[in-house]
């Protein structure tokens, strides 16, 4: 079966979600090697990028490390969040050249993001979402897509999703909870199916999927066109190999490969590596002791020593 999104041909229906502190370049490359059809960067602040560009601070690694990719990752999208059109367009013009699509985040429920008038906060004002997407589509040479939730505190997306489609964007990713739900309760996949039936552009479904069988079930039963996996992939990246029908490496092999990729593509915050490994060790016998050892590690050599000696 062939899959596509925003005009891009994909090898698999399983998509890695953009996750702050998790979707770093090494982890994205790991998931791509395992079979992910599409990956996204961690979401990045359009304001931070715009200010760095305008001030010619292009060596600002804290900002630009989030929007870095390499040729072997493609297809890959960059995700941005912004409260205004000017900064969004400045950021798009600077970062889009390295990516296959630009995704605008209207789904993050974090108070740190919504407090700045970004992410899911914009679900309160659909007209602002439309304005931002119109601006992005008009300025970009790449496909524009967006990530959404069902609404701020009640499911209302169905009331204006056609207006979103009419901006000219080429895809929607929907996390089937409201912003106020955060990650509590259950994702409403029937609502995703409802949105899919209202639009003609591809819809990526997201929420509570943690196994290959769940990914394939959502596709086979026409809930969506593709499935985005976040926390499930963080804990079990082998899921992508299982969906694609590739040989599934052992957990230790996957972790050691991840560390090789970290060595090749260093991350700016070493604590992200330890947090990532903590997730990948989930469910393992003796995981508490391993996590303590990892948290005490000062460098990659120490981390590798802990993993090599672990029984998996």
Rosetta blueprint (number, residue, H / E / L):
1 X L
2 X L
3 X E
4 X E
5 X E
6 X L
7 X L
8 X E
9 X E
10 X E
11 X L
12 X L
13 X L
14 X E
15 X E
16 X E
17 X L
18 X L
19 X L
20 X L
21 X L
22 X L
23 X L
24 X L
25 X H
26 X H
27 X H
28 X H
29 X H
30 X H
31 X H
32 X H
33 X H
34 X H
35 X L
36 X L
37 X L
38 X E
39 X E
40 X E
41 X L
42 X L
43 X L
44 X E
45 X E
46 X H
47 X H
48 X H
49 X H
50 X H
51 X H
52 X H
53 X H
54 X H
55 X L
56 X L
57 X L
58 X L
59 X L
60 X L
61 X H
62 X H
63 X H
64 X H
65 X H
66 X H
67 X H
68 X L
69 X L
70 X L
71 X H
72 X H
73 X H
74 X L
75 X L
76 X E
77 X E
78 X E
79 X E
80 X E
81 X E
82 X L
83 X L
84 X L
85 X H
86 X H
87 X H
88 X H
89 X H
90 X H
91 X H
92 X H
93 X H
94 X H
95 X H
96 X H
97 X H
98 X H
99 X L
100 X L
101 X E
102 X E
103 X E
104 X E
105 X E
106 X E
107 X L
108 X L
109 X L
110 X L
111 X H
112 X H
113 X H
114 X H
115 X L
116 X L
117 X L
118 X L
119 X H
120 X H
121 X H
122 X H
123 X H
124 X H
125 X L
126 X H
127 X H
128 X H
129 X H
130 X H
131 X H
132 X H
133 X H
134 X H
135 X H
136 X H
137 X H
138 X H
139 X H
140 X L
141 X L
142 X L
143 X E
144 X E
145 X E
146 X E
147 X E
148 X E
149 X E
150 X L
151 X L
152 X L
153 X L
154 X L
155 X L
156 X L
157 X H
158 X H
159 X H
160 X L
161 X H
162 X H
163 X H
164 X H
165 X H
166 X L
167 X L
168 X L
169 X L
170 X L
171 X E
172 X E
173 X E
174 X E
175 X E
176 X L
177 X L
178 X L
179 X L
180 X L
181 X L
182 X L
183 X L
184 X L
185 X L
186 X L
187 X L
188 X L
189 X H
190 X H
191 X H
192 X H
193 X H
194 X H
195 X H
196 X H
197 X H
198 X H
199 X L
200 X L
201 X L
202 X E
203 X E
204 X E
205 X E
206 X E
207 X L
208 X L
209 X L
210 X L
211 X L
212 X H
213 X H
214 X H
215 X H
216 X H
217 X H
218 X H
219 X H
220 X H
221 X L
222 X L
223 X L
224 X L
225 X L
226 X E
227 X E
228 X E
229 X E
230 X L
231 X H
232 X H
233 X H
234 X H
235 X H
236 X L
237 X L
238 X L
239 X H
240 X H
241 X H
242 X H
243 X H
244 X H
245 X L
246 X L
247 X L
248 X L
249 X L
250 X L
251 X H
252 X H
253 X H
254 X H
255 X H
256 X H
257 X H
258 X H
259 X H
260 X H
261 X H
262 X H
263 X H
264 X H
265 X L
266 X L
267 X L
268 X L
269 X L
270 X H
271 X H
272 X H
273 X H
274 X H
275 X H
276 X H
277 X H
278 X H
279 X H
280 X H
281 X L
282 X L
283 X L
284 X L
285 X L
286 X L
287 X H
288 X H
289 X H
290 X H
291 X H
292 X H
293 X H
294 X H
295 X H
296 X H
297 X L
298 X L
299 X L
300 X H
301 X H
302 X H
303 X H
304 X H
305 X H
306 X H
307 X H
308 X H
309 X H
310 X L
311 X L
312 X L
